[in-house]
Amino acid sequence: MIMSKNETLFIRFVILLVLATTLCGEIRVGILASIESNAKQTILYQNTAIACIPFGVIPLEKMVENGESSEECRKQIGEFYRLYPHKKAFAREHLYLQQTYHYENIEQGCILYANGAETWSERLLSEGIALIDPRFNNIEWNGRLKKAQMGAKRSKAGLHDTLIQKFCIK
């Protein structure tokens, strides 16, 4: 069987496309099995529980653990949650157990697509209940995360109207 030049080019294109797809991170679909906090969810994929820690951000729960001035950090975040209890329950209000979600594991954490193309990390930043991790540097995601955080800063959403960043980020 002899192929035309166009058929040969098409076959090469398809092979290249398949190879390029395998090089990219694999986006999977899993079932949300549990919500521990805004900072940790568990996804069930092929009967395996996978911890999903938001990538590229430091949620308030993590700031409490690793805060620069831990006592003052804990106090500031406690006061914040007292004033805004729905922010502490944000994951439970916006993610749904036993629902399927697209997710992707990368070196820096878990990309959970929580609202179409918007990731859980972006939602946390937009809500002002997380900050971009200063150590995070991923060319593919830096712009999207910075855009979400800038929107929250401009509107003084969440922690951007408090002293949390001063006491909790090293």
N, C-alpha and C positions, 0 to 999 in steps of 0.2 A: 504494500500500500504506500503510495507516494502522497505526501502532504504538500499543500501549497505553502507559499511563504507566509501568508496570513494565518493559516492554521498552525504553523510552527511557532510563530510569534505568540499566538494566543495560548498555546500549550506552555510555552516558556513563562508567559505572564502568570498563568494559573499556578505553576510550580513555584515561582518566586513569591507569589501572594501567600501560598500555603506555608512556605518556609519562613516568611516574615511574620506571619501570625503566630507561629510557635515560638519565635524569639521574644515576643511581647509577653507581659504578665498575663496570666490566665484569669479571666473573670469568670467566677463560678456563681452558681445560685445555691444558697443554703437557707435553712429554716432558722429563724431566730428562736433559740431555745431558752435563753434567760437574759435578763437585764440586771446586772449587778449595780450599775451606776451609770452616770453619763460617760464615765471613763472606761467602762468594760462591759461588753456584751459577749454572749456565747452563741456561736452559730453551729448548727448541726449540718454537716456535709458528709454524705455517704456513711451515715451512722457514726461519725467521728465528731466529737465536740471540739470546736476551735475557738480559742479566746480571741476576741476582736477588740484590740486596743486602738483607739483612733490614732492615725498616723499624723506626724508633723505638728501636733499640738500638745499643750499641757493643760488638761482640764483642771478645774478647781480642786477636785478630789486628789489629783496628783500633786498640786501645789501644796496642799496641807502636809503631805508626806515629805516633800523635798524642799520646803520653803526656806529661804535664806534666814529669816528670823522666825523660826517655827512657832513659837508661842504667840507672837503678834500676828503672824500669818493665820494661824488657827482661829484666833479671835476675830480678825477681819472677815474671814470666810464664814465663820459661824454667824456673825452679825448680818452678813449679806444674805445668807440662807434664811435667817429669821425674818428679814424684811421681804424676801422674795422666795417663799417656799416652793412655788411652782418651778423655779429654776433648778432646784435640787432634784425634782421629779421629772425633769425635762425629757429624759430618755423614755421613761414609763408612759409619758403622755404623747410622745411622737413616734415611738417605735412600737410595733405590735408583735407580741409573742405568737409563735406558730405561723407567722407570715413569711413568705419567701423574700429574700433580698439578694441582690447582686453584691458580690464582695470580691476583693482581691487582696491577697497577702503580699506585702512587699517588705523589704528589709526594715523599713522604718515603722512598720505597724500594719494595720488593717484598713483598707479602703472599703468602707461600707457605703453603698449608694443608697441613701436614705430617702431621697426625694427626686426620682428621675436621675438626672446627671449630677445632681448636687450630692456631695459626700457628707457623711456624719461629721467629719472634722470641720467642714465649711459651716454646717448648721451650728455647731458649738461656738465657732468664732463669731458668726453673725449674731448669735444670741448674747454674746459677751460672757460666756461661761467657760472660755478657754482662751489661751494665747498661743501664738505660734512659738514652737520650741526654738530658742535661739540657735541650737545646734543643728536644726533641720535645714538641709540644703538639697533640694531635688528640683532640677530645672523644669521638669514637667509640671510640678505642682506649686512652686513658689508663688507665681502670679495669682493663681486662684485663691490660695490661702490668704495672701496679703490683701486681695480685694475684699474678701469676706471680713477680715479683721478691720480694715479701714472703714467699712460701712458701719460696723459696731462702734468704732471710735467716734466717728462723725456724729452719730446719733446718741452717743454716751450710753450705749446699751450695756446692761449688766455690770461687770467689774470695771468698766471704763469710767464710771462715775464714783469710784471708791479709791482707797489706798492699797488695795490688794496687790497690785503689781509692784508697788514700792517694797512691800514686806515679803512677798512670796517668790519673786523671780530673782535668781542670782545673776 
